[in-house]
Amino acid sequence: MRGYVPPDPETEVSTYQYAVVYVPRRSRNRFAANCVTIKDSLEEAQQTADPDNKYYAARVMGPSKSSEGQYLYYLAEWL
């Protein structure tokens, strides 16, 4: 995936996590940290998702710092 920053194997800074992501269209593959709410489990992410209001359950990888200094999460999969 272009623009994807792979996790550092020697640290656990960027990890795969379940989340609810606010996004107008599900065509994006990276999200600003303020659009992502990390959840403890798959079930919690699925229960708190609200697709009618554009909050979708997802598995994301991050956070990762962009070259502009923003923290980003990358989409692993929509749930």
C-alpha positions in Angstrom: 0.0 0.0 0.0 1.4 3.3 -1.0 2.1 5.7 1.9 2.0 2.9 4.4 4.6 3.1 7.2 5.3 -0.5 8.4 5.6 -1.1 12.2 9.0 -1.2 13.8 9.6 -4.8 14.8 11.7 -3.8 17.8 9.0 -1.6 19.4 5.3 -1.7 20.0 4.6 1.9 19.1 2.4 1.1 16.1 0.1 -1.9 16.6 -3.0 -3.4 15.1 -6.1 -2.4 17.1 -9.9 -2.4 16.9 -11.5 1.0 16.5 -14.5 3.0 15.4 -13.5 5.4 12.6 -15.5 8.5 11.6 -15.2 8.9 7.9 -17.5 10.4 5.3 -16.7 7.7 2.7 -15.1 4.3 3.3 -12.8 4.8 0.3 -9.9 6.2 2.5 -7.2 4.0 3.8 -5.6 6.3 6.4 -7.2 8.5 9.0 -6.1 11.3 11.3 -6.0 10.3 15.0 -8.9 12.6 15.9 -11.2 10.5 13.7 -10.3 7.2 15.4 -11.6 5.9 18.7 -9.7 2.8 19.9 -11.7 0.0 21.4 -10.7 -2.9 23.6 -12.2 -5.7 21.5 -13.8 -6.6 18.2 -17.2 -6.9 19.8 -17.0 -3.4 21.4 -16.0 -1.9 18.0 -18.9 -3.6 16.3 -21.4 -2.6 19.0 -20.4 1.1 19.1 -20.2 1.5 15.3 -23.0 3.7 13.9 -22.9 3.5 10.1 -25.9 5.8 9.7 -23.8 8.6 11.2 -20.6 7.5 9.4 -18.9 5.7 12.4 -17.6 2.4 11.1 -15.9 -0.5 12.9 -12.4 -1.3 11.6 -9.1 -2.9 12.4 -6.4 -0.2 12.2 -2.6 0.0 12.5 -1.1 2.9 14.3 -0.5 5.4 15.5 2.2 6.5 13.0 3.6 10.1 12.7 3.3 11.6 9.3 6.0 13.8 7.7 3.7 16.8 8.5 3.8 15.9 12.2 0.2 14.5 12.4 -0.6 11.1 13.9 -2.3 8.7 11.5 -3.9 5.3 11.6 -3.9 3.0 8.6 -6.8 0.8 7.7 -6.1 -3.0 7.9 -9.8 -4.0 7.3 -13.4 -2.8 7.7 -15.3 -5.0 10.1 
